[in-house]
Amino acid sequence: MKSNTYTWRKQQLNQQIYNLHWTLGNTWENTWSCIQEEKLRKTIQMKYKNLNIKLAKLEQQQTTTPREKQSFYHIIISNINITFTNNEISLLEKGLKYNLHTKKINCLTNLALEAETAVTQLPNHDSEFYRRQIGECIQTLHHQITSYPKQNTQLETRTM
């Protein structure tokens, strides 16, 4: 008999909890958006406050300007009577890294591999023709590179 009253009482409590849950759920449904908006507003306000403090500190640290502008020697010294345009001078001032005429040590190998990759994408009846044409062009380039030994490779240019 005690187990029946215990089970009945437990069911009553569970029913009350369930009803309370639904009531609170319906109540919170209407006010939850207001709570979230307020929480979001406070979070954003704190974030912007911290960012403004950081910005103010940076502005205070960087207000000092150098008294004298540092001057450097010109990189380009021209011993010829040719005048360069501003674009040409700005390219020359960038240095050897931007030299368009230096050749990498293995440029022909890379060219051959890239060409072979492209040729393999072609239909079989066209690929042999293009492979032969590319091979002749690469042989011509190889002959030109080896016949002009004074052209510096990128490695040789770095050591200079």
C-alpha positions as CSV (number, residue, x, y, z in Angstrom):
1,M,0.0,0.0,0.0
2,K,2.9,2.3,0.7
3,S,4.4,1.8,-2.7
4,N,1.0,2.8,-4.3
5,T,0.9,6.1,-2.4
6,Y,4.5,6.7,-3.1
7,T,4.0,6.1,-6.9
8,W,0.8,8.2,-6.9
9,R,2.6,11.1,-5.1
10,K,5.5,10.8,-7.5
11,Q,3.2,11.1,-10.5
12,Q,1.5,14.1,-9.0
13,L,4.9,15.9,-8.5
14,N,6.0,14.9,-12.0
15,Q,2.7,16.3,-13.4
16,Q,3.2,19.6,-11.5
17,I,6.8,19.9,-12.7
18,Y,5.6,19.2,-16.3
19,N,2.9,21.9,-16.0
20,L,5.3,24.4,-14.5
21,H,7.8,23.7,-17.3
22,W,5.2,24.4,-19.9
23,T,4.0,27.6,-18.2
24,L,7.6,28.9,-17.8
25,G,8.4,27.9,-21.4
26,N,5.5,30.0,-22.7
27,T,6.4,32.9,-20.4
28,W,10.1,32.8,-21.4
29,E,9.2,32.5,-25.1
30,N,7.9,36.0,-25.1
31,T,10.7,37.6,-23.0
32,W,13.6,35.5,-24.2
33,S,14.3,37.8,-27.2
34,C,14.4,40.9,-24.9
35,I,16.9,39.1,-22.5
36,Q,19.1,38.0,-25.5
37,E,19.1,41.6,-27.0
38,E,20.1,43.1,-23.6
39,K,22.9,40.5,-23.2
40,L,24.1,41.1,-26.7
41,R,24.0,44.9,-26.3
42,K,26.1,44.7,-23.1
43,T,28.6,42.3,-24.7
44,I,29.0,44.5,-27.7
45,Q,29.3,47.6,-25.5
46,M,32.1,46.0,-23.5
47,K,33.9,44.9,-26.7
48,Y,33.8,48.4,-28.2
49,K,34.9,49.9,-24.9
50,N,38.0,47.7,-24.8
51,L,38.7,48.4,-28.4
52,N,38.4,52.2,-27.8
53,I,40.8,51.9,-24.9
54,K,43.4,50.0,-27.0
55,L,43.0,52.6,-29.8
56,A,43.5,55.5,-27.4
57,K,46.7,53.8,-26.0
58,L,48.0,53.3,-29.6
59,E,47.3,56.9,-30.5
60,Q,49.2,58.1,-27.4
61,Q,52.2,55.9,-28.2
62,Q,52.4,56.9,-31.8
63,T,52.0,60.6,-31.6
64,T,55.7,61.3,-31.6
65,T,57.1,61.9,-35.1
66,P,60.8,61.8,-36.0
67,R,62.5,65.2,-36.0
68,E,64.5,64.6,-39.2
69,K,63.5,62.5,-42.1
70,Q,66.2,59.9,-42.7
71,S,67.8,60.1,-46.1
72,F,69.3,57.1,-47.9
73,Y,71.7,57.0,-50.8
74,H,70.2,56.4,-54.2
75,I,70.3,52.8,-55.2
76,I,70.5,53.6,-58.9
77,I,73.7,55.1,-60.2
78,S,73.5,55.7,-64.0
79,N,76.8,56.1,-65.9
80,I,75.1,56.4,-69.2
81,N,73.2,59.2,-70.9
82,I,69.8,57.5,-70.9
83,T,67.0,59.0,-68.9
84,F,64.6,56.6,-67.2
85,T,60.9,57.2,-66.5
86,N,59.6,57.2,-63.0
87,N,58.1,53.7,-63.5
88,E,61.5,52.3,-64.7
89,I,63.3,53.9,-61.7
90,S,60.8,52.5,-59.2
91,L,61.3,49.1,-60.7
92,L,65.1,49.4,-60.6
93,E,65.0,50.5,-57.0
94,K,63.3,47.3,-56.0
95,G,66.5,45.5,-56.7
96,L,67.5,42.1,-58.2
97,K,64.6,40.3,-56.7
98,Y,62.3,41.9,-59.3
99,N,64.7,41.4,-62.2
100,L,62.6,39.8,-64.9
101,H,65.6,38.5,-66.9
102,T,67.2,36.2,-64.4
103,K,66.7,32.5,-65.1
104,K,66.3,29.9,-62.5
105,I,68.7,27.0,-62.5
106,N,66.2,24.4,-63.4
107,C,63.8,26.6,-65.6
108,L,64.0,24.2,-68.6
109,T,63.2,21.2,-66.4
110,N,60.2,23.0,-65.0
111,L,59.1,24.1,-68.4
112,A,59.3,20.6,-69.8
113,L,57.4,19.1,-66.8
114,E,54.6,21.8,-67.1
115,A,54.4,21.3,-70.9
116,E,54.1,17.5,-70.5
117,T,51.4,18.0,-67.9
118,A,49.5,20.2,-70.3
119,V,50.0,17.8,-73.3
120,T,48.6,14.8,-71.3
121,Q,45.3,16.7,-71.1
122,L,45.0,16.8,-74.9
123,P,43.4,14.0,-77.0
124,N,45.9,11.2,-78.0
125,H,45.9,12.1,-81.7
126,D,47.0,15.7,-81.0
127,S,49.3,15.1,-78.1
128,E,52.2,13.6,-80.1
129,F,52.3,16.5,-82.5
130,Y,52.4,19.1,-79.7
131,R,54.9,17.0,-77.7
132,R,57.3,17.1,-80.7
133,Q,56.8,20.9,-81.2
134,I,57.4,21.6,-77.5
135,G,60.5,19.4,-77.5
136,E,62.0,21.3,-80.4
137,C,61.3,24.7,-78.7
138,I,62.9,23.5,-75.5
139,Q,65.9,22.2,-77.4
140,T,66.2,25.7,-79.0
141,L,66.0,27.4,-75.6
142,H,68.6,25.0,-74.2
143,H,71.0,25.8,-77.1
144,Q,70.4,29.5,-76.5
145,I,71.2,29.3,-72.8
146,T,74.3,27.2,-73.2
147,S,75.6,29.4,-76.1
148,Y,75.5,32.5,-73.9
149,P,77.5,31.6,-70.8
150,K,77.7,35.2,-69.6
151,Q,74.0,35.3,-68.7
152,N,73.8,34.9,-64.9
153,T,71.5,32.4,-63.3
154,Q,69.6,33.5,-60.2
155,L,72.1,31.6,-58.0
156,E,75.1,33.4,-59.6
157,T,73.4,36.7,-59.2
158,R,72.9,36.2,-55.5
159,T,76.5,35.4,-55.0
160,M,77.6,38.6,-56.8
